[in-house]
């Protein structure tokens, strides 16, 4: 059916009689087929009013189109909204839904800011220099606005809590509605875990499982030099020299200062 022609015919009928219910409803159905939800809703709403909301068919169409429009508007608004920290109560409720989450655990002895330096050695120094531990302290104080920046300091400095900081930062990116920023952090964590598991399988002489993990890690984080370094080692063990050299070359390209990759490439050759 040519919906444009149907709409034109109905328009002519409505011009002659603006209260012509059948023409209004038929035009609404044609507009729905053309995905013109706004004008469809206008017509079917007019029909519902003229019928005194007594016709279930008209009301069902109005409800259907209104829901579709609402979803589209909400999706656009969510996509374009400014990232905003939710309420402290929402954040606490969110973390309480996880029972085995390392980042929501309280600070341990030796990690707190007020730890006795004389008794605990370098504990206070570590805390002072650790963006992640500061972020954890802010979590306990419900000072959530400072957490992302402190995690970023930990990550950029390559601190001992980099993995935890990536997870905590990604979690707060998700909480403020910035999934685009959260995904790279989560991908880095996932890739790192796969590389370590692949190395474990390599030690256990399970090359197929090891290869699967390394390949998955490479797909997730294509610019992670560790993937190519460890996969290159596996290729040497499997006598796949050309592929090993290719992986070492990729590692060196991404991390030119990797002396170990340089040495292993020479060994492979």
N, C-alpha and C positions, 0 to 999 in steps of 0.2 A: 504493500500500500504506500502511496506517495503522501507522506505526512504533511509536507508543505502545502499541498493542494487541499488537504483536509482542513488545515488551519485557515487557509484563505477563505474557503467556503463558510466555515464557522464564523469567521470575522464579519463576513457580509451579512450573515443571519443575525449576529449580535448587534450590528449597526442598525438593523431594521427593528430589532426588539431586544434591548439590553437585558431584559429579564427572561430571555429564552434559555431555560435551564438545560435542555437537551443539547443545544449548541455549545453552551459554556462547558458542559461536562465532556462533550466529545473533543472540544479544543484542548481541554486540560489533559485528556488521555494522549492526544497527538503530541502535545508539548512534552509530556513525560517521555514518550518514545524518542524525542529529539534531545533528551537530557536537558531540557530547559526547565529546571526545577522551580526557579523563582516565579516565572509567569504561570507555570502549571499550578503552583500553590495559590496564586492570586485567583485564578479561575475556579479552582475547586473550593476555595474558601467562600467565594461568591455563591457557588452552588449550594454549599452547606447552609449559608445564611438564608437564601431564598427558600430552601426546603425546611427551614426551622430546625435544622440538625436532626431530622427524622429519617434520613436515608442512610443506611449503614454502609452501602457501597461508596457513596461520596465521602463519608467520614473516614472510612478506611484508607481511601486514596490520599486524603488530606493528611492523615496521621503518618502514612508511609513517606510521603514527600517531605513533610516537616522534619521527620527523623533524619532522612538522608541529608537535607540541607544543614541541619544542626551538626551532624558528624563532619561535614565538609568544612563548615565554619570553625568548629572546634579544632580540627586538624590544622587548618591554616593559622589559627591564632596561636596554637601550641608551637608550631614550627617557627613562627616569627616573634615569639615572646622573648622578653629579656630574661636571662637566667636570674633566678631569685631564690634565696635561701628560704626553705620552709620554716615553720614554727619549731621551737625547741621540742614541743610535745610530739610533733609529727616525727622528728628525727629520732627521738628516744623510742617511739613506738616502732619505727622502722628497724632500728638495731635490735630491739627486743624480739623481733621475728626470726632472728638468727641465733641458734643455740650453740653453734660451734664455729665462731668467727673470730680469728685472731685479732683483728683490729678493734673489736668492741670489748676486748678484755681489759681490765684495769691495769694501770702501770704496776710493774713488779718492783720488788726491793732493789735498789740500786739505779732505778730509772727516774725516780721522782726528783723534782727540781730542788727540793730542800734536803736531799740526802747528805749525810755527814761525810764530807770528803776525806777526813782523817781516818774514819773507820772503814770506808768503802773504797779507798784508793782513788782510782780515776773516775769513779761513777759520776761525780758532779761535773767533771770536765766533759765527759761524753754527752751528758744531758745538755750542757750549755751549747755544744756544737751540733747537736742533733736536731734538725728541723722536724723529724718524725716524732721524737719524744716530746718536743714542744707542742706539736699538733695533738698528741695524745693528752697532754696536760690541758690544752684548750678544750678538748672533748669532755674531760671530766668537769671542767668549769662551765660547760655549755657555751663557750665562746666560739661558736662554730664558724664565724666569718673569717677567722684567721687560719683555718686548717689547711685550705688549698695552698695558700702561699707558703706555709711552713713545709708542707710535703714537697712542694716544688724546689725549695732550697735543698732538702735532703736528696732529691733525685738529681739535681744539677751538680751537686757536690760529689756524687757517687758514694754517699755515706753507707754505713753498714746496714742501715734499715731501708735501702732503696726499694726492695721488693714490697715491704710493708707500706712504704710511702706511696708507691704506685697504686696499690690496692685501696688505700684510704682515700687518696686523691680521686681515683676513678669513682669510688662510692659517693663522694660528695659532688662530683660532676653530675652523677645520675640524680642525686637528690635535688640539685638546682635545675634539673631538666636539660642539661647539656650533654646529651648522649654522644654527640660528635667528638667532644673532647675526652669523654670517658673511654671510648673504644680503643684508641691507641695504647692507653695504659693497660687495659685488660689484655690486649693482644700481646703486649710485651711480656706480661706475666705468664700467659698461656704458652707462648713460644719458649720462654726460659724453662718452664716446667717440662715441656716436651723434649727439649735438648738434654736436660738432666736425665729424664727417663730413658731417652734413646741411648745415652752413655751407659746407663745401668744395664740395659739390654745387651749392649756391646760387650760389657764385662762378663755378662752371663752367657756369652756366645749364642745370642739369639739375633742374628743379623737381619732377618726379615722384619721383626718387630722394631729393631733399632732403625732400620731404613724408613719404615712407616712414620715413626715419630719425627725423625729429622726432616722428612719430606713435608709433613704437616706443619712443622715449625717454619720451614722456608716459605710455605704458602701464606701463613699468618703474618709473618714479619720478614719481608723480603730483604730488608736492609740490616738484618742482624748478622754481624760477622761470625758470631759464635756458631751459628747453624752450619755455615760452610766449613769452618775449621773442624768441627767434630765429625761432620759427614765425610770430609776429606780423609780423616783418620780411619773411618770405617771402610772407605773405598780402598785404601791401601791394604787393609787386612783381607779384603775380598779380591785382591789382585786386579782391581779396576783402576789402573794407574792413570790413564788419560782423564777419567772422570774425577779422580782425586786431585790431580793438578788443576783441573777446572775449578773445583771448589776452593782450593787454596788461593788461586788467582782472584776469585771473587771476594774471599776474606781479606786479602791484601788490598784490593781495590777499596773496600769499605773501611779498612783499618790499616793504613800504610805503615803504622809503627808496630805492627804485630811481628816481632822478631821470631816468635815460635812458628807462625804460619810460613814465614820465609824459609826457616830451617827445614820444616817438614816438606815443603815443596821441593827443596833441593834434595832431600832424602828420597822422595818419590821418584825424582828424575835419575 
